[in-house]
Amino acid sequence: MGFSIKHKMLTLHKVLPPENRPVNEVSREKGISVQTIYKKHSINTVFLVLWK
């Protein structure tokens, strides 16, 4: 089961500036692994820049 694009973007917004929260904190909050967040970040960084 995959996450929606909206869910991925909201997760990334928590770990990127201006929130800049620790990845392990967001991982515990969302119930997903740290590796998944880093994977989302690497795949979606370009999309996130274009989306803003």
mmCIF file of the N, C-alpha and C atoms, coordinates in Angstrom:
data_MODEL
# 
_entry.id   MODEL 
# 
loop_
_atom_site.group_PDB 
_atom_site.id 
_atom_site.type_symbol 
_atom_site.label_atom_id 
_atom_site.label_alt_id 
_atom_site.label_comp_id 
_atom_site.label_asym_id 
_atom_site.label_entity_id 
_atom_site.label_seq_id 
_atom_site.pdbx_PDB_ins_code 
_atom_site.Cartn_x 
_atom_site.Cartn_y 
_atom_site.Cartn_z 
_atom_site.occupancy 
_atom_site.B_iso_or_equiv 
_atom_site.pdbx_formal_charge 
_atom_site.auth_seq_id 
_atom_site.auth_comp_id 
_atom_site.auth_asym_id 
_atom_site.auth_atom_id 
_atom_site.pdbx_PDB_model_num 
ATOM 1   N N  . MET A 1 1  ? 0.846  -1.177 0.000  1.00 0.00 ? 1  MET A N  1 
ATOM 2   C CA . MET A 1 1  ? 0.000  0.000  0.000  1.00 0.00 ? 1  MET A CA 1 
ATOM 3   C C  . MET A 1 1  ? 0.891  1.240  0.000  1.00 0.00 ? 1  MET A C  1 
ATOM 4   N N  . GLY A 1 2  ? 0.648  2.140  -0.904 1.00 0.00 ? 2  GLY A N  1 
ATOM 5   C CA . GLY A 1 2  ? 1.436  3.362  -0.980 1.00 0.00 ? 2  GLY A CA 1 
ATOM 6   C C  . GLY A 1 2  ? 0.716  4.533  -0.329 1.00 0.00 ? 2  GLY A C  1 
ATOM 7   N N  . PHE A 1 3  ? 1.486  5.550  -0.059 1.00 0.00 ? 3  PHE A N  1 
ATOM 8   C CA . PHE A 1 3  ? 0.922  6.769  0.511  1.00 0.00 ? 3  PHE A CA 1 
ATOM 9   C C  . PHE A 1 3  ? 0.524  7.717  -0.614 1.00 0.00 ? 3  PHE A C  1 
ATOM 10  N N  . SER A 1 4  ? -0.478 8.545  -0.358 1.00 0.00 ? 4  SER A N  1 
ATOM 11  C CA . SER A 1 4  ? -0.881 9.537  -1.345 1.00 0.00 ? 4  SER A CA 1 
ATOM 12  C C  . SER A 1 4  ? 0.203  10.601 -1.473 1.00 0.00 ? 4  SER A C  1 
ATOM 13  N N  . ILE A 1 5  ? 0.201  11.291 -2.571 1.00 0.00 ? 5  ILE A N  1 
ATOM 14  C CA . ILE A 1 5  ? 1.171  12.367 -2.781 1.00 0.00 ? 5  ILE A CA 1 
ATOM 15  C C  . ILE A 1 5  ? 1.002  13.439 -1.707 1.00 0.00 ? 5  ILE A C  1 
ATOM 16  N N  . LYS A 1 6  ? -0.232 13.740 -1.347 1.00 0.00 ? 6  LYS A N  1 
ATOM 17  C CA . LYS A 1 6  ? -0.483 14.749 -0.314 1.00 0.00 ? 6  LYS A CA 1 
ATOM 18  C C  . LYS A 1 6  ? 0.157  14.323 1.011  1.00 0.00 ? 6  LYS A C  1 
ATOM 19  N N  . HIS A 1 7  ? -0.004 13.055 1.386  1.00 0.00 ? 7  HIS A N  1 
ATOM 20  C CA . HIS A 1 7  ? 0.580  12.546 2.627  1.00 0.00 ? 7  HIS A CA 1 
ATOM 21  C C  . HIS A 1 7  ? 2.101  12.656 2.585  1.00 0.00 ? 7  HIS A C  1 
ATOM 22  N N  . LYS A 1 8  ? 2.701  12.312 1.452  1.00 0.00 ? 8  LYS A N  1 
ATOM 23  C CA . LYS A 1 8  ? 4.153  12.405 1.301  1.00 0.00 ? 8  LYS A CA 1 
ATOM 24  C C  . LYS A 1 8  ? 4.621  13.849 1.439  1.00 0.00 ? 8  LYS A C  1 
ATOM 25  N N  . MET A 1 9  ? 3.927  14.764 0.806  1.00 0.00 ? 9  MET A N  1 
ATOM 26  C CA . MET A 1 9  ? 4.334  16.166 0.837  1.00 0.00 ? 9  MET A CA 1 
ATOM 27  C C  . MET A 1 9  ? 4.185  16.743 2.239  1.00 0.00 ? 9  MET A C  1 
ATOM 28  N N  . LEU A 1 10 ? 3.121  16.398 2.943  1.00 0.00 ? 10 LEU A N  1 
ATOM 29  C CA . LEU A 1 10 ? 2.936  16.901 4.306  1.00 0.00 ? 10 LEU A CA 1 
ATOM 30  C C  . LEU A 1 10 ? 4.020  16.368 5.237  1.00 0.00 ? 10 LEU A C  1 
ATOM 31  N N  . THR A 1 11 ? 4.426  15.116 5.031  1.00 0.00 ? 11 THR A N  1 
ATOM 32  C CA . THR A 1 11 ? 5.508  14.541 5.830  1.00 0.00 ? 11 THR A CA 1 
ATOM 33  C C  . THR A 1 11 ? 6.812  15.267 5.555  1.00 0.00 ? 11 THR A C  1 
ATOM 34  N N  . LEU A 1 12 ? 7.116  15.510 4.286  1.00 0.00 ? 12 LEU A N  1 
ATOM 35  C CA . LEU A 1 12 ? 8.353  16.201 3.931  1.00 0.00 ? 12 LEU A CA 1 
ATOM 36  C C  . LEU A 1 12 ? 8.381  17.632 4.460  1.00 0.00 ? 12 LEU A C  1 
ATOM 37  N N  . HIS A 1 13 ? 7.243  18.292 4.449  1.00 0.00 ? 13 HIS A N  1 
ATOM 38  C CA . HIS A 1 13 ? 7.193  19.668 4.954  1.00 0.00 ? 13 HIS A CA 1 
ATOM 39  C C  . HIS A 1 13 ? 7.592  19.733 6.423  1.00 0.00 ? 13 HIS A C  1 
ATOM 40  N N  . LYS A 1 14 ? 7.369  18.655 7.165  1.00 0.00 ? 14 LYS A N  1 
ATOM 41  C CA . LYS A 1 14 ? 7.716  18.648 8.584  1.00 0.00 ? 14 LYS A CA 1 
ATOM 42  C C  . LYS A 1 14 ? 9.223  18.570 8.811  1.00 0.00 ? 14 LYS A C  1 
ATOM 43  N N  . VAL A 1 15 ? 9.952  17.925 7.886  1.00 0.00 ? 15 VAL A N  1 
ATOM 44  C CA . VAL A 1 15 ? 11.399 17.756 8.088  1.00 0.00 ? 15 VAL A CA 1 
ATOM 45  C C  . VAL A 1 15 ? 12.238 18.785 7.342  1.00 0.00 ? 15 VAL A C  1 
ATOM 46  N N  . LEU A 1 16 ? 11.618 19.557 6.470  1.00 0.00 ? 16 LEU A N  1 
ATOM 47  C CA . LEU A 1 16 ? 12.336 20.584 5.722  1.00 0.00 ? 16 LEU A CA 1 
ATOM 48  C C  . LEU A 1 16 ? 12.060 21.960 6.329  1.00 0.00 ? 16 LEU A C  1 
ATOM 49  N N  . PRO A 1 17 ? 12.924 22.947 6.053  1.00 0.00 ? 17 PRO A N  1 
ATOM 50  C CA . PRO A 1 17 ? 12.668 24.303 6.553  1.00 0.00 ? 17 PRO A CA 1 
ATOM 51  C C  . PRO A 1 17 ? 11.320 24.810 6.063  1.00 0.00 ? 17 PRO A C  1 
ATOM 52  N N  . PRO A 1 18 ? 10.601 25.584 6.791  1.00 0.00 ? 18 PRO A N  1 
ATOM 53  C CA . PRO A 1 18 ? 10.965 26.245 8.037  1.00 0.00 ? 18 PRO A CA 1 
ATOM 54  C C  . PRO A 1 18 ? 10.750 25.392 9.293  1.00 0.00 ? 18 PRO A C  1 
ATOM 55  N N  . GLU A 1 19 ? 10.004 24.284 9.220  1.00 0.00 ? 19 GLU A N  1 
ATOM 56  C CA . GLU A 1 19 ? 9.782  23.476 10.438 1.00 0.00 ? 19 GLU A CA 1 
ATOM 57  C C  . GLU A 1 19 ? 11.059 22.793 10.901 1.00 0.00 ? 19 GLU A C  1 
ATOM 58  N N  . ASN A 1 20 ? 11.778 22.173 9.988  1.00 0.00 ? 20 ASN A N  1 
ATOM 59  C CA . ASN A 1 20 ? 13.080 21.551 10.285 1.00 0.00 ? 20 ASN A CA 1 
ATOM 60  C C  . ASN A 1 20 ? 13.050 20.615 11.486 1.00 0.00 ? 20 ASN A C  1 
ATOM 61  N N  . ARG A 1 21 ? 12.008 19.798 11.595 1.00 0.00 ? 21 ARG A N  1 
ATOM 62  C CA . ARG A 1 21 ? 11.905 18.875 12.718 1.00 0.00 ? 21 ARG A CA 1 
ATOM 63  C C  . ARG A 1 21 ? 12.799 17.656 12.482 1.00 0.00 ? 21 ARG A C  1 
ATOM 64  N N  . PRO A 1 22 ? 13.286 17.035 13.540 1.00 0.00 ? 22 PRO A N  1 
ATOM 65  C CA . PRO A 1 22 ? 14.116 15.837 13.378 1.00 0.00 ? 22 PRO A CA 1 
ATOM 66  C C  . PRO A 1 22 ? 13.345 14.709 12.696 1.00 0.00 ? 22 PRO A C  1 
ATOM 67  N N  . VAL A 1 23 ? 14.030 14.015 11.802 1.00 0.00 ? 23 VAL A N  1 
ATOM 68  C CA . VAL A 1 23 ? 13.386 12.937 11.047 1.00 0.00 ? 23 VAL A CA 1 
ATOM 69  C C  . VAL A 1 23 ? 12.878 11.847 11.981 1.00 0.00 ? 23 VAL A C  1 
ATOM 70  N N  . ASN A 1 24 ? 13.651 11.503 13.019 1.00 0.00 ? 24 ASN A N  1 
ATOM 71  C CA . ASN A 1 24 ? 13.187 10.438 13.915 1.00 0.00 ? 24 ASN A CA 1 
ATOM 72  C C  . ASN A 1 24 ? 11.930 10.843 14.693 1.00 0.00 ? 24 ASN A C  1 
ATOM 73  N N  . GLU A 1 25 ? 11.762 12.123 14.986 1.00 0.00 ? 25 GLU A N  1 
ATOM 74  C CA . GLU A 1 25 ? 10.554 12.617 15.655 1.00 0.00 ? 25 GLU A CA 1 
ATOM 75  C C  . GLU A 1 25 ? 9.330  12.470 14.739 1.00 0.00 ? 25 GLU A C  1 
ATOM 76  N N  . VAL A 1 26 ? 9.485  12.885 13.483 1.00 0.00 ? 26 VAL A N  1 
ATOM 77  C CA . VAL A 1 26 ? 8.391  12.781 12.513 1.00 0.00 ? 26 VAL A CA 1 
ATOM 78  C C  . VAL A 1 26 ? 8.083  11.310 12.240 1.00 0.00 ? 26 VAL A C  1 
ATOM 79  N N  . SER A 1 27 ? 9.114  10.482 12.205 1.00 0.00 ? 27 SER A N  1 
ATOM 80  C CA . SER A 1 27 ? 8.943  9.048  11.991 1.00 0.00 ? 27 SER A CA 1 
ATOM 81  C C  . SER A 1 27 ? 8.044  8.433  13.063 1.00 0.00 ? 27 SER A C  1 
ATOM 82  N N  . ARG A 1 28 ? 8.335  8.754  14.316 1.00 0.00 ? 28 ARG A N  1 
ATOM 83  C CA . ARG A 1 28 ? 7.500  8.239  15.415 1.00 0.00 ? 28 ARG A CA 1 
ATOM 84  C C  . ARG A 1 28 ? 6.081  8.785  15.336 1.00 0.00 ? 28 ARG A C  1 
ATOM 85  N N  . GLU A 1 29 ? 5.940  10.062 15.031 1.00 0.00 ? 29 GLU A N  1 
ATOM 86  C CA . GLU A 1 29 ? 4.617  10.695 14.957 1.00 0.00 ? 29 GLU A CA 1 
ATOM 87  C C  . GLU A 1 29 ? 3.757  10.063 13.869 1.00 0.00 ? 29 GLU A C  1 
ATOM 88  N N  . LYS A 1 30 ? 4.361  9.828  12.705 1.00 0.00 ? 30 LYS A N  1 
ATOM 89  C CA . LYS A 1 30 ? 3.611  9.304  11.556 1.00 0.00 ? 30 LYS A CA 1 
ATOM 90  C C  . LYS A 1 30 ? 3.520  7.779  11.537 1.00 0.00 ? 30 LYS A C  1 
ATOM 91  N N  . GLY A 1 31 ? 4.372  7.111  12.332 1.00 0.00 ? 31 GLY A N  1 
ATOM 92  C CA . GLY A 1 31 ? 4.367  5.649  12.353 1.00 0.00 ? 31 GLY A CA 1 
ATOM 93  C C  . GLY A 1 31 ? 5.013  5.043  11.111 1.00 0.00 ? 31 GLY A C  1 
ATOM 94  N N  . ILE A 1 32 ? 5.979  5.750  10.532 1.00 0.00 ? 32 ILE A N  1 
ATOM 95  C CA . ILE A 1 32 ? 6.709  5.240  9.375  1.00 0.00 ? 32 ILE A CA 1 
ATOM 96  C C  . ILE A 1 32 ? 8.199  5.274  9.687  1.00 0.00 ? 32 ILE A C  1 
ATOM 97  N N  . SER A 1 33 ? 8.960  4.469  8.968  1.00 0.00 ? 33 SER A N  1 
ATOM 98  C CA . SER A 1 33 ? 10.389 4.364  9.271  1.00 0.00 ? 33 SER A CA 1 
ATOM 99  C C  . SER A 1 33 ? 11.164 5.598  8.813  1.00 0.00 ? 33 SER A C  1 
ATOM 100 N N  . VAL A 1 34 ? 12.299 5.802  9.454  1.00 0.00 ? 34 VAL A N  1 
ATOM 101 C CA . VAL A 1 34 ? 13.197 6.892  9.084  1.00 0.00 ? 34 VAL A CA 1 
ATOM 102 C C  . VAL A 1 34 ? 13.644 6.708  7.635  1.00 0.00 ? 34 VAL A C  1 
ATOM 103 N N  . GLN A 1 35 ? 13.934 5.464  7.260  1.00 0.00 ? 35 GLN A N  1 
ATOM 104 C CA . GLN A 1 35 ? 14.370 5.180  5.887  1.00 0.00 ? 35 GLN A CA 1 
ATOM 105 C C  . GLN A 1 35 ? 13.317 5.586  4.870  1.00 0.00 ? 35 GLN A C  1 
ATOM 106 N N  . THR A 1 36 ? 12.054 5.377  5.200  1.00 0.00 ? 36 THR A N  1 
ATOM 107 C CA . THR A 1 36 ? 10.976 5.761  4.286  1.00 0.00 ? 36 THR A CA 1 
ATOM 108 C C  . THR A 1 36 ? 10.951 7.275  4.092  1.00 0.00 ? 36 THR A C  1 
ATOM 109 N N  . ILE A 1 37 ? 11.141 8.020  5.165  1.00 0.00 ? 37 ILE A N  1 
ATOM 110 C CA . ILE A 1 37 ? 11.152 9.479  5.044  1.00 0.00 ? 37 ILE A CA 1 
ATOM 111 C C  . ILE A 1 37 ? 12.323 9.933  4.186  1.00 0.00 ? 37 ILE A C  1 
ATOM 112 N N  . TYR A 1 38 ? 13.497 9.360  4.412  1.00 0.00 ? 38 TYR A N  1 
ATOM 113 C CA . TYR A 1 38 ? 14.655 9.735  3.590  1.00 0.00 ? 38 TYR A CA 1 
ATOM 114 C C  . TYR A 1 38 ? 14.435 9.354  2.127  1.00 0.00 ? 38 TYR A C  1 
ATOM 115 N N  . LYS A 1 39 ? 13.800 8.207  1.888  1.00 0.00 ? 39 LYS A N  1 
ATOM 116 C CA . LYS A 1 39 ? 13.504 7.791  0.518  1.00 0.00 ? 39 LYS A CA 1 
ATOM 117 C C  . LYS A 1 39 ? 12.534 8.776  -0.126 1.00 0.00 ? 39 LYS A C  1 
ATOM 118 N N  . LYS A 1 40 ? 11.491 9.166  0.597  1.00 0.00 ? 40 LYS A N  1 
ATOM 119 C CA . LYS A 1 40 ? 10.534 10.147 0.080  1.00 0.00 ? 40 LYS A CA 1 
ATOM 120 C C  . LYS A 1 40 ? 11.239 11.455 -0.233 1.00 0.00 ? 40 LYS A C  1 
ATOM 121 N N  . HIS A 1 41 ? 12.155 11.852 0.658  1.00 0.00 ? 41 HIS A N  1 
ATOM 122 C CA . HIS A 1 41 ? 12.862 13.116 0.469  1.00 0.00 ? 41 HIS A CA 1 
ATOM 123 C C  . HIS A 1 41 ? 13.686 13.075 -0.811 1.00 0.00 ? 41 HIS A C  1 
ATOM 124 N N  . SER A 1 42 ? 14.418 12.007 -1.038 1.00 0.00 ? 42 SER A N  1 
ATOM 125 C CA . SER A 1 42 ? 15.279 11.944 -2.221 1.00 0.00 ? 42 SER A CA 1 
ATOM 126 C C  . SER A 1 42 ? 14.454 11.870 -3.502 1.00 0.00 ? 42 SER A C  1 
ATOM 127 N N  . ILE A 1 43 ? 13.340 11.201 -3.484 1.00 0.00 ? 43 ILE A N  1 
ATOM 128 C CA . ILE A 1 43 ? 12.504 11.063 -4.677 1.00 0.00 ? 43 ILE A CA 1 
ATOM 129 C C  . ILE A 1 43 ? 11.729 12.340 -4.958 1.00 0.00 ? 43 ILE A C  1 
ATOM 130 N N  . ASN A 1 44 ? 11.282 13.028 -3.911 1.00 0.00 ? 44 ASN A N  1 
ATOM 131 C CA . ASN A 1 44 ? 10.352 14.145 -4.079 1.00 0.00 ? 44 ASN A CA 1 
ATOM 132 C C  . ASN A 1 44 ? 10.959 15.528 -3.938 1.00 0.00 ? 44 ASN A C  1 
ATOM 133 N N  . THR A 1 45 ? 12.264 15.644 -3.722 1.00 0.00 ? 45 THR A N  1 
ATOM 134 C CA . THR A 1 45 ? 12.867 16.957 -3.513 1.00 0.00 ? 45 THR A CA 1 
ATOM 135 C C  . THR A 1 45 ? 12.625 17.877 -4.705 1.00 0.00 ? 45 THR A C  1 
ATOM 136 N N  . VAL A 1 46 ? 12.845 17.389 -5.903 1.00 0.00 ? 46 VAL A N  1 
ATOM 137 C CA . VAL A 1 46 ? 12.652 18.217 -7.098 1.00 0.00 ? 46 VAL A CA 1 
ATOM 138 C C  . VAL A 1 46 ? 11.187 18.600 -7.235 1.00 0.00 ? 46 VAL A C  1 
ATOM 139 N N  . PHE A 1 47 ? 10.280 17.665 -6.993 1.00 0.00 ? 47 PHE A N  1 
ATOM 140 C CA . PHE A 1 47 ? 8.862  17.950 -7.080 1.00 0.00 ? 47 PHE A CA 1 
ATOM 141 C C  . PHE A 1 47 ? 8.474  19.013 -6.059 1.00 0.00 ? 47 PHE A C  1 
ATOM 142 N N  . LEU A 1 48 ? 9.023  18.907 -4.841 1.00 0.00 ? 48 LEU A N  1 
ATOM 143 C CA . LEU A 1 48 ? 8.696  19.862 -3.787 1.00 0.00 ? 48 LEU A CA 1 
ATOM 144 C C  . LEU A 1 48 ? 9.152  21.267 -4.169 1.00 0.00 ? 48 LEU A C  1 
ATOM 145 N N  . VAL A 1 49 ? 10.324 21.389 -4.742 1.00 0.00 ? 49 VAL A N  1 
ATOM 146 C CA . VAL A 1 49 ? 10.832 22.699 -5.163 1.00 0.00 ? 49 VAL A CA 1 
ATOM 147 C C  . VAL A 1 49 ? 9.931  23.291 -6.246 1.00 0.00 ? 49 VAL A C  1 
ATOM 148 N N  . LEU A 1 50 ? 9.512  22.476 -7.204 1.00 0.00 ? 50 LEU A N  1 
ATOM 149 C CA . LEU A 1 50 ? 8.653  22.947 -8.265 1.00 0.00 ? 50 LEU A CA 1 
ATOM 150 C C  . LEU A 1 50 ? 7.254  23.271 -7.763 1.00 0.00 ? 50 LEU A C  1 
ATOM 151 N N  . TRP A 1 51 ? 6.800  22.567 -6.738 1.00 0.00 ? 51 TRP A N  1 
ATOM 152 C CA . TRP A 1 51 ? 5.449  22.721 -6.210 1.00 0.00 ? 51 TRP A CA 1 
ATOM 153 C C  . TRP A 1 51 ? 5.284  24.060 -5.512 1.00 0.00 ? 51 TRP A C  1 
ATOM 154 N N  . LYS A 1 52 ? 6.346  24.545 -4.857 1.00 0.00 ? 52 LYS A N  1 
ATOM 155 C CA . LYS A 1 52 ? 6.262  25.827 -4.143 1.00 0.00 ? 52 LYS A CA 1 
ATOM 156 C C  . LYS A 1 52 ? 6.171  26.897 -5.158 1.00 0.00 ? 52 LYS A C  1 
# 
